[in-house]
Amino acid sequence: MLTSPELLAPVDPGAPLLVVATREEAEHLGADVPVLLTGIGRINATAALAETLARGPLPASILNVGTAGSLHDGPASGLHGVHRISRVLLHDFSHSAVRRLAGADAYPPIDVDARDDGVRGEGPSSSEGAPGKVLATGDLFVEDSATRARLAETADLVDMEGYAIAWVARRFGVPVELIKLVSDPADESAGELWTEGVAECSRVLGEHLGRRFGGRAGR
């Protein structure tokens, strides 16, 4: 079932705002901080977050938590478990054409918070201590090997909302972090694996948030 945008608790200016695309991803998070469900895709994410921030008050920070597809294979890739994103880019936009026409890129890559505080690579079979990952965002659920290979040239992970959330946060001057759990290999098996595994992904992300927020966990 599609998730409709919904703010599950009032924004607290002294706490982060947790931003999650789908209700399934948020089901087992359990963090005792305000949660905004945006719905799937860039337009939903942009509208839901912009409307929430425009109403005020602004949160202390924005934390986007959710699933992502892996664009690289094998244990050596380190693409397992939970990762903090260091850079997010928009993959389904005519960047080169717009640069030729307008003289600048309308949506350049966004560098986001990637502090080394033990968050990156948490979880079983993960790359603890690895550098922050590059996330590609687009209004496309990637489930074919050809698209996966193309995106792998510039990114490590792929999702459908991260760039929009980072873009809106920057427009409002609110610090933003993107935390992504690998849910599938972004190939022909992606849809089935995401559907079968999203509840477990939510539980893993909930455990991460419990460690992250300590006393503010366990709603």
N, C-alpha and C positions, 0 to 999 in steps of 0.2 A: 504494500500500500504506500502511495506517495505521502511524504511528510509535508505538512503545511507549516509555513513559518510560524513560530510560537516562542515567546519569551516565557520560560517556565518559572522565573522568579525575578523580582525587581532588580535592576542593576544596582550594585553596591559600589560607590566610588572608592571604597577602601579595599576592594577585592578584584580579582580578575573576572572577566566575562568569558565563560567557556562557550565556544561556538562550534556546533556540530551539525553536519548536514542532515542526517537521517535519525529518526527515532530509534531505529534498530541499533545504530552505533552508540546512541546515548543510553540505552536501556540499563546497562549494568555499570555505568561510570561511577555513580555513588559519591561524587565530590560535592561537598557542601558549599558550593559557590553558584552564582547565577548561571543558568544555561540558556543559550539561544539556539533553537532549532531553525535552520535556514531553509531546508528543502534542498533538492539536488540541483546542481549546476550553478554557473556563474551569475546568471540573472537573479535567481532566487537568493543566492548568497549576498550579492551586492545590495539588493533591495532590502532584505531583512536586516542586515547589519547597519546600513546607512540610516534606515528609519529608526532603529533602536538608539543609535548614537545621537541622531538629531533631536530626539525627544529628551535626551539627557536623563540623569546625570551621566557623565562619562565614567567608564570603569577605570580601575588602576592600570589594567592592561587587558589585552585580548589574547586568549589562548585557543587556537583552532586545533581540535583533536579529531582524528578520524582515520579511516583506512586509505590505503594507496596500493597501486599495483607496482610490482618490481620490474624494472627494465633490463636487469642483468641477471645472468644465471650463475649458479654454483656457489659453494661456501666461500670462495675467495672474494666474491662480490661484497660480502658483509651485509647484504640486503635481506635481513631477517629481523624480527622484533620491532622495537619502537625506536624511531629516529627523530631528532630535531632537525628541521630544515634550515640550511644556511642561505639558500637562494631559491627563488621561485620565478618561473618564467611562463609566459603564455604561449602555448604551442600551436593554437589554431587561429592565428591572426596573420595577416599579410604584412609582416614586419618590413621586408625589403621593399615592397611596392610603396608602402606609406612613406618610408624614408626617401625614396626617389621623388615622390609627389610633394611631400611636406618638409623635407629636409631634416626630419627627426623621427625617432621611433615613438609612436604614441603610447606604447606599453612596453617599456624596457624591462629587463629583469630587475627584481626587487631583492636586495640583500636583507635578510631578516636575522633576528637574534640567534646566535649560535654559540653561546657561552659554554665552556667546558665544565659543567657541574655534575657530570655523571649521568646525564639524561640520555645522551645519544647511545643508541644501540642496546638499550635495556631489553631484557627478556631472553628466553631460551634461544639458542642458535643465533645469537645476534653479534654485532660487531662493536662490542663495548670499547669506548675510547676512540672510535673511528671519527674522521672529520664529518662535519655536517653535510647532509645530502642536498642535491639539487632536485627540486620538484618541478615537474611540468604540469600545468593546469590547462584544461580545455573542456569544452562542452561535448565531449566524446568519451563514452565508456570504452576504453581500449581493450579489445578482446580479439586481436588478430596479430599474428607474428610479424607481418610486414610493417604495420604501424609501430609496433613495439620496437623493432630494430631501428626505425628512423628516429624515434624519440630517444633511444639509448645513445645516440651520438652526442646529445647535449644534456641529458638528465639521468638521474638514478631512479626516480619514482614518478608516478603519474597519478593525478586525481582530477576532480571536477570543480573544486571550490577554492583551493588554497590561494591562488593569485588574487582572486576577487577580494577575499578577506584581508589579505595583506595590503592591497591597494586602498580599500576603504579605511582601514586602520590608519594608514599613513595620511590620508586626506584629512582625518580628524585629529591627527597628532597623538594617537594612542599607541604605546608600545605593543608590538605583536610578536607572537611566537607561533610556529606551526609544528605540531607533533603528529607524526604519522606512523601507523602500524601497517606493516606489509600484510596484505590479505590475500594476494593472488599474484600470478606471474604476468598479468596483462596480456595473456595470449588467448587462444581459443577456449581454454578452460576457465577463464576469469569469472564469467557470470555465475556458473555453477558453484565454483569455490567460494565466491563472495557470499552467495545466498546461504550456503551450508555453514560457512564459518563466521558470519557476522556476529552472532551471539558470543562466541568465544573471543572474537576480537574485542568486543565491548568489555568483556570481563578482564582481558589483559590490559586494556587501556585504563579500566577502573583501578586495577592494582597499581599501575604506574601513577595515577593521580593520587591514590592513597598515600604512596610514598612521597609524592611531591608536596601535598598539602598537609600531611600529618593530621593535626587536630581538626582541620577543616574537612576531613574525609569522613565517609560513612553516614550519608544522609539518612 
